[in-house]
């Protein structure tokens, strides 16, 4: 870590807000950003290490354009430009997020949390008056004494602003091979928009029970009315029997919508309407 007299520090101005986007190692090289809190408010979009979408150009290049048998000067220039874009992408995302935050149409609300894993598992969705709009308008919240880091999930491409939803899955009776990976898909229907198909993956490390996690959706869905869930039809026939799904909207101050799937074992695609979250299925 650098001493404070040669790096950005909260003593450098009356209000210092820092957006961390590039603290992770890349091919053995330290990220260009700092992993240490440096301001009055420190924002960590997508955890602050790497940013979604930054490796996509490299993946597309490898899939569509194999290495030539003989490298020419134009090939080297293209490779250098691609490398520069990939290496700098995480770091440059901070200024892109700040620029996008000037427009108040999406407020980029970040949540105070002890760490990114707790945020991802929905343990910090309650603001308690401590949530902050990341970027240009963060100074409007300078009266908040934020002792915790601030986290938010964004989209992988412009516009990066996304709406964060907490998905909480409760399983029914499990089937054979309970530890096997299982995949289902979810589509959410709201009064303002319909989500893209969302992939739900039951990770090997999860045990049966409740599995909350945060997702980022580009559209503001509005009031959530119903959802559809379906299996991925894998050739092994391993089904994931979901009993309930509860969706909590960050935009609506933590309002939750509950959906029941008691009869899903008999159907390939199931549709459920929202019920009061206090009701039993």
VENPE-V370721 format. One record per residue. RES is the residue in one letter. BURIAL is + if it has 9 or more other C-alpha atoms within 8 Angstrom, else -. Layout:
BEGIN
res=RES burial=BURIAL
res=RES burial=BURIAL
END
This chain:
BEGIN
res=X burial=-
res=X burial=-
res=X burial=-
res=X burial=-
res=X burial=-
res=X burial=-
res=X burial=-
res=X burial=+
res=X burial=+
res=X burial=+
res=X burial=-
res=X burial=-
res=X burial=-
res=X burial=-
res=X burial=+
res=X burial=+
res=X burial=+
res=X burial=+
res=X burial=+
res=X burial=+
res=X burial=+
res=X burial=+
res=X burial=+
res=X burial=-
res=X burial=-
res=X burial=-
res=X burial=-
res=X burial=-
res=X burial=-
res=X burial=-
res=X burial=+
res=X burial=-
res=X burial=+
res=X burial=+
res=X burial=-
res=X burial=-
res=X burial=-
res=X burial=+
res=X burial=+
res=X burial=+
res=X burial=+
res=X burial=+
res=X burial=+
res=X burial=+
res=X burial=+
res=X burial=+
res=X burial=+
res=X burial=+
res=X burial=+
res=X burial=+
res=X burial=+
res=X burial=+
res=X burial=-
res=X burial=+
res=X burial=-
res=X burial=-
res=X burial=+
res=X burial=+
res=X burial=-
res=X burial=-
res=X burial=+
res=X burial=-
res=X burial=-
res=X burial=-
res=X burial=-
res=X burial=-
res=X burial=-
res=X burial=-
res=X burial=-
res=X burial=-
res=X burial=-
res=X burial=-
res=X burial=-
res=X burial=-
res=X burial=-
res=X burial=+
res=X burial=-
res=X burial=-
res=X burial=-
res=X burial=-
res=X burial=-
res=X burial=+
res=X burial=-
res=X burial=-
res=X burial=-
res=X burial=+
res=X burial=-
res=X burial=-
res=X burial=+
res=X burial=+
res=X burial=+
res=X burial=-
res=X burial=+
res=X burial=+
res=X burial=-
res=X burial=-
res=X burial=+
res=X burial=+
res=X burial=+
res=X burial=+
res=X burial=+
res=X burial=+
res=X burial=-
res=X burial=-
res=X burial=-
res=X burial=-
res=X burial=+
res=X burial=+
res=X burial=+
res=X burial=+
res=X burial=+
res=X burial=+
res=X burial=+
res=X burial=-
res=X burial=-
res=X burial=+
res=X burial=-
res=X burial=+
res=X burial=+
res=X burial=+
res=X burial=+
res=X burial=+
res=X burial=-
res=X burial=+
res=X burial=+
res=X burial=-
res=X burial=+
res=X burial=-
res=X burial=-
res=X burial=+
res=X burial=+
res=X burial=+
res=X burial=+
res=X burial=+
res=X burial=+
res=X burial=+
res=X burial=+
res=X burial=+
res=X burial=-
res=X burial=-
res=X burial=+
res=X burial=-
res=X burial=-
res=X burial=-
res=X burial=-
res=X burial=+
res=X burial=-
res=X burial=-
res=X burial=+
res=X burial=+
res=X burial=+
res=X burial=+
res=X burial=+
res=X burial=+
res=X burial=+
res=X burial=+
res=X burial=-
res=X burial=-
res=X burial=-
res=X burial=+
res=X burial=+
res=X burial=+
res=X burial=+
res=X burial=+
res=X burial=+
res=X burial=+
res=X burial=+
res=X burial=+
res=X burial=+
res=X burial=+
res=X burial=+
res=X burial=-
res=X burial=-
res=X burial=+
res=X burial=-
res=X burial=-
res=X burial=-
res=X burial=-
res=X burial=-
res=X burial=-
res=X burial=-
res=X burial=+
res=X burial=+
res=X burial=+
res=X burial=+
res=X burial=+
res=X burial=+
res=X burial=+
res=X burial=+
res=X burial=+
res=X burial=+
res=X burial=-
res=X burial=+
res=X burial=+
res=X burial=+
res=X burial=-
res=X burial=-
res=X burial=-
res=X burial=-
res=X burial=-
res=X burial=-
res=X burial=+
res=X burial=-
res=X burial=-
res=X burial=-
res=X burial=-
res=X burial=-
res=X burial=-
res=X burial=-
res=X burial=-
res=X burial=+
res=X burial=+
res=X burial=+
res=X burial=+
res=X burial=+
res=X burial=+
res=X burial=+
res=X burial=+
res=X burial=+
res=X burial=-
res=X burial=+
res=X burial=-
res=X burial=-
res=X burial=+
res=X burial=+
res=X burial=+
res=X burial=+
res=X burial=+
res=X burial=+
res=X burial=+
res=X burial=+
res=X burial=-
res=X burial=-
res=X burial=-
res=X burial=-
res=X burial=-
res=X burial=-
res=X burial=+
res=X burial=-
res=X burial=+
res=X burial=+
res=X burial=+
res=X burial=+
res=X burial=+
res=X burial=+
res=X burial=+
res=X burial=+
res=X burial=+
res=X burial=+
res=X burial=+
res=X burial=-
res=X burial=-
res=X burial=-
res=X burial=+
res=X burial=-
res=X burial=+
res=X burial=+
res=X burial=+
res=X burial=+
res=X burial=+
res=X burial=+
res=X burial=-
res=X burial=-
res=X burial=+
res=X burial=-
res=X burial=-
res=X burial=-
res=X burial=-
res=X burial=+
res=X burial=+
res=X burial=+
res=X burial=+
res=X burial=-
res=X burial=+
res=X burial=-
res=X burial=-
res=X burial=+
res=X burial=-
res=X burial=-
res=X burial=-
res=X burial=-
END
